[in-house]
Amino acid sequence: MCKIIAFVIFLASAFFATAAPIDSLAARVTENSSAGRILFKEVPSKDDFFEIKADGGRVLIEGNNAVSMAVGLNWYLKYVAGIHISWNNLTQPLPEDLPLPEHPIRRRASVADRYYLNYCTHSYSMAFWDEDRWMKEIDWMALHGVNMPLAMTGIETVWRNMLRKLGYSDGEIGEFVSGPGFFAWWQMNNLEGWGGPLPEQWYSDRAELQKKILARMRSLGIKPVLPGYVGMVPRNIGKKLGYAIDDPGLWCGFPRPAFLSTSDEHYDSIADLYYKELTALYGEAPYYSMDPFHEGGAPKGVNLSEAGIKIANAMKRANPDAKWVIQSWGGNPQRALIDTLAAGDIAVLDLYSDKVPKWRKNNGYGKHDWLYCMLLNFGGNVGLHGRADFLVNGFYDALESAPHLTGIGAAPEGIDNNPVMYELLFELPWRAERFDTRAWLAGYLRARYGAEAVDEVIIKGWDALWSTVYNAPVEYPGQGTVESLLCARPSWNPKKTSTWGYAELFYSPDSTANAAACLAPRHGNNNFEYDRIDIMRQANADHANFLLSQIGAAHEHGNRYSVKTLATEFLNLLLEQDSLLSLRRDTGVDAWLDAAGALANGDKDAERLYRRNAALQITVWGDSVAANRGGLHDYSHREWGGILRELYYNRWKAFFDHELNGAPAPDYYRMEVDWVDRRAAYR
């Protein structure tokens, strides 16, 4: 038996080593059940397309490149085989009797570019991914047509190598480069050093991982977007250069890195050094992501036209064919920065088209290419959320009227939530005409749960969700989902959990409760079980928010008995929520913390550092100044099993004990830091 198993493993290894990338991808996502049953054929075409058809009892998928064929594979899995590859279920075997399409299915992409990720995603969701998880995500990207993802793993190694050549010691570098939970904001010129210093092992491990990430992407024809150089330097760079650099100010209480003006005599040489080190490690890229002056970082006296030209020229010296990718977020990109650039040299991500479509103000971005993007999630917060009809109609409006629309994109701050919205978004380029999202939803559910599992009751439950949480009003305040007040720092009548969020329901809590009731009595496949628990979680959170409004009203009217009764009900509901979310590892806090610790490879000091980064990020985020004055506490709150019982329950209980029973006033920041310290400890 051992010899047979070894031979099977050998054959599988040989297959992956020699098969075409698309065949290898199909084998991975179908758990080796596609070989000889699903065939692929590359057909030259100026447009991205796929075609699915039966071929002598097998499935033949044609397409103009590997990504197009991967989209065809995903379309086949969903709409012929009834299989949905999702974050909660990234591989599934094919049925023994392979379903065949009744007639050929052909789709052409209306836009060529399909962007994916946000700097924040790399921290709020991907900070502690290992190689296996990354490889599965790249397969997910290809299946969904993504061909230009942001790839910033291992960029800290580029900076370390560059700063060493600028005369920085490893100790000084450790004071500049952030910890792994905060790379996004360090890379976006918001902070220095927080969460560090990194051990040497981290730099080497993540550089090797990035090389594997890029190799897998490139093998599939996916073109990575690497972080470019916009002028960020350590705040103390003046000591190295021999003259003072303007103070860049603060971001949410954190001192920012300095900005080296593009008119500085050293700008070109430092930019060239950055690209030299980047290329030496990871090769040239067709795209470079650069967002100067992010979230209030515009320095005084900068000539924006000159800055745009200098930034673009530095990129072009590294790769003359490269394109600058820039986010349209807040007041950026400022027109003076990009107006002097040649058409075709820049691609603007209209980051928040799903709520604040800036492209509508000017019918696009002038002469520049741009992409219609869905942001959807903030902080990695958990919650059912979307604007399905607004998203779909906005895309077709842009396609019909706005010039230079070249693509779509998903730019969430966190993933592993709301899979229905990502499925909807990434199908848009492959659907030639507007469509009814409710009719589309029925097909999605049949793919996700299996056609035999979807009945009128399931449709009724999801229709309640589609009418509420998945078609949120554009004018709804705050960011992202309706926030769960179970996760909020306690007060009477709280309106939000995070500083920039909002928690008041724009629908009756009965809506999500009715949806949960439609799914709760039954069981199904892994996708169904994930959704069932997630919808029950949302119903509980909505009821908790409603309970708190009742508690606040009773308190305002001096009805102490009602306050105590309702407070007990609220605390019990919080514990029930914890028990529900502890049923699955992917809805519990331990998965997040343990993934961080596992990257230490047995080094206990490194494990404590990584776990501490993971715990800090989802609680206080920063030090007391950043958390309390800067407003960052609970920005990345997670309604997960474990943290609900260990932290959120204790905060609310301490609040009620103080307000109703005269116990000492709680110090919430201290409670949060104590939880971080406990959970950062080696386990």
C-alpha positions in Angstrom: 0.0 0.0 0.0 2.8 2.4 0.9 4.4 1.8 -2.5 1.1 2.6 -4.3 0.6 5.8 -2.3 4.2 6.9 -3.1 3.7 6.1 -6.8 0.5 8.2 -6.8 2.3 11.1 -5.2 5.1 10.8 -7.7 2.6 10.9 -10.6 0.9 13.9 -9.1 4.2 15.7 -8.7 5.3 14.9 -12.2 2.0 16.2 -13.5 2.3 19.5 -11.8 5.9 19.8 -12.9 5.2 19.2 -16.6 1.5 20.1 -17.2 0.5 23.5 -18.7 -0.2 26.1 -16.0 -4.0 26.0 -16.7 -4.0 22.2 -16.5 -2.2 22.4 -13.2 -4.6 25.0 -11.9 -7.6 22.9 -12.8 -6.1 19.9 -11.1 -5.4 21.9 -7.9 -8.9 23.4 -7.6 -10.7 20.1 -8.4 -8.4 18.0 -6.1 -6.9 16.1 -9.0 -10.2 15.1 -10.5 -10.0 17.1 -13.8 -7.1 15.3 -15.6 -8.3 13.8 -18.9 -11.8 15.0 -18.2 -11.5 18.8 -18.7 -9.3 19.8 -21.7 -8.0 23.3 -22.5 -7.1 24.8 -25.8 -5.5 28.2 -26.4 -6.9 30.1 -29.4 -5.4 33.4 -30.5 -7.7 36.4 -30.3 -7.3 40.1 -29.8 -10.1 40.0 -27.2 -10.2 38.0 -24.0 -12.8 35.2 -24.4 -13.7 31.7 -23.4 -15.8 29.0 -24.8 -17.1 25.8 -23.1 -18.3 22.8 -25.0 -18.7 19.1 -24.9 -16.0 17.0 -26.6 -16.6 13.3 -26.7 -17.7 12.9 -23.1 -15.2 15.5 -21.9 -15.3 19.2 -21.4 -13.3 21.4 -23.7 -12.6 25.0 -22.6 -11.1 27.3 -25.2 -9.7 30.8 -24.5 -7.1 33.3 -25.7 -4.9 32.9 -22.6 -4.6 31.0 -19.3 -6.7 33.6 -17.3 -9.5 33.5 -19.9 -9.5 29.7 -19.8 -9.5 29.8 -16.0 -12.6 32.1 -16.1 -14.2 29.5 -18.4 -13.3 26.8 -16.0 -15.0 28.7 -13.1 -18.0 29.4 -15.3 -18.3 25.7 -16.1 -17.9 24.7 -12.4 -20.6 27.2 -11.3 -23.2 27.0 -14.1 -22.8 23.5 -15.4 -21.3 21.4 -12.6 -22.9 23.3 -9.7 -19.6 23.9 -7.8 -18.7 27.2 -6.3 -15.0 27.8 -5.4 -15.0 30.2 -2.5 -12.7 31.6 0.2 -14.3 29.2 2.7 -13.9 26.3 0.2 -11.0 26.9 -2.2 -11.0 23.4 -3.7 -13.7 20.9 -4.5 -13.7 17.6 -6.4 -15.7 17.0 -9.6 -18.6 14.6 -9.5 -18.0 11.1 -10.7 -20.4 11.7 -13.7 -19.0 14.8 -15.3 -21.9 17.1 -16.4 -21.5 18.4 -19.9 -22.8 21.7 -21.3 -25.9 21.2 -23.4 -24.7 23.8 -25.9 -21.5 25.8 -26.3 -21.1 28.7 -23.9 -19.1 31.6 -25.2 -18.3 34.9 -23.4 -16.1 37.8 -24.4 -14.7 40.3 -21.9 -15.9 43.9 -22.3 -12.8 45.3 -20.5 -9.3 44.0 -20.6 -8.1 44.9 -17.1 -9.3 43.2 -13.9 -7.5 44.6 -10.9 -7.5 43.2 -7.4 -6.5 44.2 -3.9 -5.7 47.3 -1.8 -2.7 48.0 0.3 -4.9 47.5 3.3 -5.9 44.0 2.2 -2.3 42.9 2.4 -2.4 43.8 6.1 -6.0 43.3 7.3 -6.4 39.9 5.6 -3.1 38.7 4.1 -0.5 39.8 6.6 0.2 36.2 7.9 -0.5 34.0 4.9 1.8 31.2 4.2 2.8 29.8 0.8 -0.1 27.4 0.5 -2.7 30.1 1.3 -1.1 32.4 -1.3 -1.1 29.8 -4.0 -4.7 29.1 -3.4 -5.5 32.8 -3.7 -3.7 33.1 -7.0 -5.8 30.3 -8.3 -8.9 32.1 -7.0 -7.7 35.3 -8.9 -7.3 33.4 -12.2 -10.7 31.8 -11.8 -12.2 35.2 -11.4 -10.4 36.8 -14.3 -8.0 38.9 -12.3 -4.9 39.8 -14.4 -3.4 42.8 -12.5 -3.2 42.2 -8.7 -1.3 44.3 -6.3 1.7 42.2 -5.1 3.5 43.8 -2.2 4.7 40.8 -0.2 8.4 41.1 0.6 8.7 44.8 -0.3 10.2 45.5 3.1 13.2 43.5 2.0 13.7 45.9 -0.9 13.7 48.8 1.5 16.1 47.1 3.9 18.5 46.5 1.0 18.2 50.1 -0.2 18.6 51.7 3.2 21.7 49.7 3.9 23.2 51.2 0.8 22.2 54.7 2.0 24.2 54.1 5.2 21.5 52.9 7.6 22.4 50.3 10.2 20.0 47.4 10.7 19.0 48.9 14.0 18.0 52.2 12.3 16.2 50.2 9.6 14.2 48.4 12.4 13.1 51.8 13.6 11.7 52.7 10.2 10.1 49.5 8.8 6.9 48.6 10.6 5.8 45.3 11.9 3.9 42.8 9.6 0.5 43.8 10.8 1.0 47.4 9.6 2.9 47.2 6.4 0.1 48.8 4.4 0.2 52.1 6.3 4.0 52.2 6.3 4.0 51.6 2.6 1.3 54.4 2.2 3.6 56.9 4.0 1.4 57.0 7.1 3.7 55.7 9.9 7.2 54.4 10.8 8.3 51.5 12.8 5.1 50.6 14.6 4.9 46.9 15.4 8.6 46.3 14.7 11.5 45.7 14.6 11.4 42.7 12.3 13.7 39.7 12.8 16.1 38.9 10.0 14.2 35.7 9.3 11.1 37.7 8.3 13.0 39.5 5.5 14.4 36.4 3.9 11.3 34.3 4.3 9.0 36.8 2.8 11.3 37.7 -0.1 11.4 34.0 -1.0 7.6 33.8 -0.7 7.2 36.9 -3.0 9.4 35.2 -5.7 7.1 32.2 -5.6 4.0 34.4 -5.7 5.3 36.3 -8.7 6.4 33.1 -10.5 2.9 31.6 -10.1 1.2 34.8 -11.3 3.5 35.1 -14.3 3.1 31.4 -15.3 -0.7 32.1 -15.6 -0.2 35.3 -17.5 -1.2 37.5 -14.5 0.7 40.8 -14.6 1.6 41.9 -11.0 1.4 45.5 -9.8 4.5 46.2 -7.7 4.8 49.2 -5.3 6.8 51.9 -7.0 8.7 54.9 -5.5 7.1 58.3 -4.7 9.6 59.9 -2.4 9.1 58.2 1.0 12.2 58.3 3.2 12.8 57.9 6.9 12.0 61.0 9.0 15.7 61.2 10.0 17.0 61.2 6.4 18.3 64.7 6.9 21.1 63.3 9.1 22.3 61.2 6.2 21.9 64.0 3.6 23.4 66.7 5.7 20.4 69.1 5.6 16.9 69.4 7.1 13.8 67.8 5.5 10.4 69.3 6.2 8.4 67.7 9.0 5.7 65.6 7.3 3.3 65.9 10.2 1.1 63.2 11.7 -1.4 60.6 10.5 -3.9 59.5 13.2 -1.3 60.4 15.9 1.6 58.6 14.2 4.6 60.6 12.9 4.7 60.2 9.2 7.8 59.2 7.2 9.4 62.2 5.4 8.7 63.1 1.8 11.8 63.7 -0.3 10.7 66.4 -2.7 11.0 65.5 -6.4 13.1 68.7 -6.8 15.6 67.5 -4.2 19.0 66.8 -5.7 19.0 63.3 -4.3 15.5 62.3 -5.5 16.5 60.6 -8.8 19.4 58.7 -7.3 17.3 57.4 -4.4 14.4 56.5 -6.7 16.8 54.7 -9.1 18.3 52.8 -6.1 14.9 51.7 -5.0 14.0 50.3 -8.5 17.4 48.7 -8.8 16.9 46.8 -5.6 13.2 46.0 -6.4 14.2 44.6 -9.9 17.1 42.7 -8.5 14.8 40.8 -6.2 11.5 40.5 -8.1 12.2 41.5 -11.7 10.5 44.2 -13.8 6.7 44.7 -13.5 4.3 46.1 -16.1 2.6 48.2 -13.5 3.7 50.1 -10.4 1.4 51.3 -7.7 2.2 54.8 -6.4 0.0 57.1 -4.2 1.9 60.2 -3.2 0.2 62.4 -0.6 -2.1 59.7 0.7 -4.7 60.8 3.2 -3.5 64.3 4.0 0.2 63.7 3.2 0.6 66.5 0.7 3.7 68.6 1.8 3.8 72.3 1.3 5.4 73.9 -1.7 5.3 70.8 -3.9 5.0 71.5 -7.6 2.5 68.9 -8.5 3.1 69.0 -12.2 6.8 68.5 -11.7 6.3 65.8 -9.1 4.1 63.8 -11.5 6.6 63.9 -14.3 9.5 63.0 -12.0 7.7 60.1 -10.4 6.7 58.8 -13.8 10.2 59.3 -15.3 11.8 57.3 -12.4 9.4 54.4 -13.1 10.1 54.6 -16.8 13.8 54.4 -16.2 13.2 51.1 -14.5 10.9 49.8 -17.2 10.1 52.0 -20.2 6.9 50.1 -20.9 5.5 50.3 -17.3 2.2 52.0 -16.4 1.6 54.0 -13.2 -1.4 52.7 -11.1 -2.9 55.3 -8.8 -5.9 55.3 -6.4 -8.7 57.8 -6.7 -9.3 58.2 -3.0 -10.2 61.4 -1.0 -8.7 64.4 -2.8 -6.3 62.3 -4.9 -5.1 62.0 -7.5 -4.8 65.8 -7.8 -5.3 66.8 -11.4 -2.1 68.8 -11.6 -0.2 65.7 -10.7 -1.5 63.6 -13.6 -2.6 66.1 -16.3 0.9 66.5 -17.6 1.4 62.8 -18.0 0.9 61.2 -21.4 -2.3 59.2 -22.1 -1.6 55.5 -21.6 1.1 56.1 -18.9 -1.3 56.0 -16.0 -4.3 53.9 -14.9 -6.6 55.5 -12.2 -8.5 53.2 -9.8 -11.9 54.7 -9.1 -11.6 53.0 -5.8 -15.1 53.5 -4.4 -17.4 53.2 -7.5 -19.8 51.2 -5.4 -20.7 54.2 -3.2 -18.8 57.3 -4.3 -18.3 57.0 -8.0 -15.9 59.9 -8.6 -15.7 59.0 -12.3 -19.3 60.5 -12.8 -18.1 64.0 -11.9 -15.9 64.3 -15.0 -17.3 61.4 -17.0 -14.1 59.6 -16.4 -10.6 60.8 -15.8 -9.9 62.9 -18.9 -7.4 61.4 -21.3 -6.3 58.7 -18.8 -7.3 55.1 -18.5 -9.4 54.2 -15.5 -10.9 51.2 -13.7 -14.4 50.9 -12.1 -13.7 49.5 -8.6 -15.6 48.1 -5.6 -14.2 48.9 -2.2 -17.0 47.2 -0.1 -15.0 46.4 3.1 -13.3 48.6 5.6 -10.9 47.3 8.3 -11.6 43.6 7.6 -14.8 44.1 9.6 -17.3 41.3 9.6 -20.8 42.0 8.2 -23.2 41.3 5.3 -22.9 44.3 3.0 -23.2 45.4 -0.6 -24.9 47.7 -3.1 -25.6 45.1 -5.8 -27.9 47.0 -8.0 -25.9 50.3 -7.8 -22.7 48.4 -8.6 -24.1 46.6 -11.6 -26.0 49.6 -13.1 -23.0 51.9 -12.5 -20.7 49.6 -14.4 -22.9 49.5 -17.5 -23.5 53.3 -17.2 -19.7 53.8 -17.3 -19.3 51.3 -20.1 -21.8 53.1 -22.2 -20.8 56.7 -21.5 -17.4 57.3 -19.9 -14.3 57.3 -22.1 -11.1 55.3 -21.4 -12.7 52.7 -19.1 -10.3 49.8 -19.4 -11.3 47.6 -16.5 -12.9 46.8 -13.2 -11.3 46.1 -9.9 -11.9 44.9 -6.3 -10.1 47.0 -3.8 -11.4 45.9 -0.4 -9.6 46.6 2.9 -10.4 43.1 3.9 -11.6 39.9 2.2 -12.9 36.5 3.3 -16.4 38.0 3.6 -19.4 38.6 1.4 -18.4 36.2 -1.4 -21.6 36.9 -3.3 -20.4 40.5 -4.1 -17.1 39.5 -5.5 -18.7 36.8 -7.7 -21.1 39.5 -9.0 -18.3 42.1 -9.6 -16.0 39.8 -11.5 -18.7 38.4 -13.7 -19.5 41.9 -15.0 -16.9 42.0 -17.8 -18.2 38.7 -19.1 -21.8 39.7 -19.3 -22.5 41.8 -22.4 -25.7 43.4 -21.2 -27.3 44.7 -18.0 -29.1 42.0 -16.1 -31.5 41.5 -13.2 -29.4 40.9 -10.1 -32.2 38.8 -8.5 -32.3 36.4 -11.4 -28.5 36.3 -11.2 -28.7 35.5 -7.5 -30.8 32.4 -8.1 -28.1 31.0 -10.3 -25.4 31.9 -7.8 -27.3 30.0 -5.0 -27.7 26.9 -7.2 -23.9 26.9 -7.8 -23.0 27.7 -4.2 -25.3 25.2 -2.5 -26.1 22.7 -5.2 -29.2 22.9 -7.4 -31.0 20.2 -5.4 -30.5 22.2 -2.1 -32.1 25.4 -3.3 -35.9 25.7 -2.8 -38.4 28.5 -2.3 -37.5 28.9 1.3 -33.8 29.5 0.6 -34.7 31.9 -2.2 -37.1 33.7 0.2 -34.3 34.1 2.8 -31.9 35.4 0.4 -34.5 37.8 -1.1 -34.8 39.3 2.3 -31.0 39.9 2.3 -31.0 41.2 -1.2 -33.6 43.8 -0.3 -31.7 45.0 2.7 -28.0 44.4 3.5 -27.0 43.7 -0.1 -28.6 46.8 -1.5 -27.6 49.3 1.1 -28.6 52.9 0.4 -25.8 55.0 -1.1 -26.5 57.7 1.4 -26.1 55.4 4.4 -23.5 57.0 6.6 -20.2 55.5 7.7 -18.0 53.0 5.9 -18.9 49.5 4.8 -21.3 47.2 6.7 -23.7 48.2 9.5 -21.3 47.8 12.4 -22.0 45.3 15.2 -22.2 47.1 18.5 -21.3 43.9 20.3 -17.8 44.9 19.3 -18.0 48.6 20.4 -16.4 50.3 23.3 -19.5 50.6 25.7 -21.5 53.7 26.2 -25.2 54.7 26.4 -26.7 55.0 22.9 -23.6 54.1 20.8 -24.0 54.9 17.1 -20.9 53.2 15.8 -18.2 50.8 16.7 -15.3 52.4 14.9 -14.6 56.1 14.5 -15.6 56.3 10.8 -18.3 53.6 10.9 -22.0 53.6 11.6 -24.3 51.1 13.4 -27.9 52.3 13.1 -29.9 49.8 11.0 -31.5 51.1 7.8 -33.8 48.1 7.8 -35.9 46.1 10.3 -33.8 43.6 12.3 -36.6 41.1 11.5 -35.2 41.1 7.9 -32.0 39.3 8.7 -33.8 37.3 11.5 -36.2 36.0 8.8 -33.4 35.2 6.5 -31.6 33.3 9.2 -34.8 31.3 10.0 -35.0 30.2 6.4 -31.5 28.6 6.6 -31.1 27.7 10.2 -33.2 24.5 10.4 -31.2 22.6 7.8 -27.7 21.6 6.9 -25.8 21.5 3.6 -22.4 21.7 2.0 -19.5 23.7 3.3 -20.7 26.8 1.5 -24.2 26.5 2.9 -22.8 26.0 6.4 -20.6 29.0 6.2 -23.5 31.2 5.0 -25.9 29.8 7.5 -23.6 30.8 10.4 -22.8 34.1 8.8 -26.5 35.0 8.3 -27.3 33.9 11.9 -24.4 36.0 13.1 -25.8 39.0 11.3 -29.3 38.5 12.7 -27.8 38.3 16.2 -25.8 41.4 15.7 -28.8 43.3 14.3 -30.9 42.2 17.3 -28.0 43.3 19.7 -28.0 46.8 18.0 -31.8 47.0 18.5 -31.5 45.9 22.1 -28.9 48.6 22.8 -31.3 51.2 21.4 -33.9 49.9 23.9 -31.4 50.0 26.7 -30.5 53.6 25.9 -34.2 54.6 25.8 -34.9 52.9 29.1 -31.8 54.6 30.7 -32.9 58.0 29.4 -36.3 57.5 31.0 -34.8 56.3 34.2 -36.3 52.8 34.0 -33.6 51.0 36.0 -35.4 47.7 36.1 -35.8 47.6 32.3 -32.1 48.6 31.8 -31.0 45.7 34.0 -33.3 43.2 32.3 -32.3 44.2 28.8 -28.6 44.4 29.8 -28.7 40.8 30.9 -30.4 39.8 27.7 -27.7 41.7 25.7 -24.8 40.0 27.6 -26.3 36.6 27.1 -26.7 37.3 23.4 -23.1 38.3 23.2 -22.1 34.9 24.7 -24.4 33.1 22.3 -22.8 34.9 19.4 -19.4 33.7 20.6 -20.6 30.1 20.8 -22.0 30.3 17.3 -18.9 31.7 15.8 -16.7 29.2 17.6 -18.3 26.4 15.6 -16.0 27.1 12.7 -12.3 27.8 12.7 -12.7 30.3 9.9 -15.0 32.5 12.1 -12.8 32.4 15.2 -9.9 34.6 16.3 -7.5 31.7 16.9 -7.2 31.1 13.1 -5.9 34.7 12.7 -3.5 34.6 15.7 -2.2 31.1 15.1 -1.5 31.9 11.4 0.7 34.8 12.6 2.5 32.7 15.1 3.2 29.8 12.7 5.3 32.1 10.5 7.9 32.2 13.2 9.0 28.6 12.5 9.5 27.9 16.2 11.3 31.1 17.2 9.4 32.1 20.3 10.5 35.8 20.3 9.4 36.1 16.6 6.1 34.3 17.4 5.3 36.7 20.2 6.0 39.6 17.9 3.8 38.3 15.1 1.0 37.3 17.4 1.2 40.8 19.0 0.9 42.5 15.6 -2.1 40.4 14.8 -3.8 41.1 18.2 -2.9 44.8 18.1 -4.4 45.3 14.7 -7.8 44.1 15.5 -8.1 45.9 18.8 -6.3 49.1 19.8 -4.4 49.3 16.5 -1.8 51.8 17.8 -0.5 53.2 21.0 -2.8 55.2 23.4 -2.4 58.4 21.3 -3.3 56.7 18.0 -6.0 54.5 19.5 -7.8 57.2 21.6 -7.0 60.6 20.0 -6.3 59.3 16.5 -9.5 57.3 16.6 -8.0 54.0 15.5 -9.2 51.7 18.3 -11.6 49.0 17.0 -11.2 50.2 13.4 -10.4 46.6 12.5 -12.8 45.0 15.0 -13.7 41.4 14.2 -16.9 39.7 15.2 -15.2 36.4 15.7 -15.5 33.6 18.2 -13.0 33.9 21.1 -12.6 37.6 21.1 -16.3 38.2 21.7 -16.1 36.2 24.9 -12.6 37.3 26.0 -12.7 41.0 25.3 -16.0 42.4 24.0 -18.1 40.6 26.7 -15.8 41.8 29.5 -15.9 45.4 28.2 -19.7 45.5 28.2 -20.1 43.7 31.5 -17.6 46.1 33.1 -19.7 49.0 31.7 -23.0 47.7 33.1 -21.4 46.8 36.5 -20.1 50.3 36.7 -23.2 52.1 35.6 -25.7 49.9 37.4 -23.9 48.4 40.4 -21.3 51.1 41.3 -18.2 49.1 40.3 -15.0 51.0 39.4 -15.0 52.8 36.1 -13.4 50.5 33.5 -10.3 51.6 31.5 -11.1 50.1 28.1 -7.7 50.8 26.6 -6.1 48.9 29.4 -8.5 46.0 29.0 -7.7 45.9 25.3 -3.9 46.0 25.8 -4.2 43.3 28.5 -6.0 41.1 26.0 -3.3 41.8 23.4 -0.6 40.9 26.0 -2.3 37.6 26.9 -2.9 36.6 23.3 0.6 37.6 22.1 2.1 35.2 24.6 3.6 32.0 23.2 1.0 29.2 23.0 
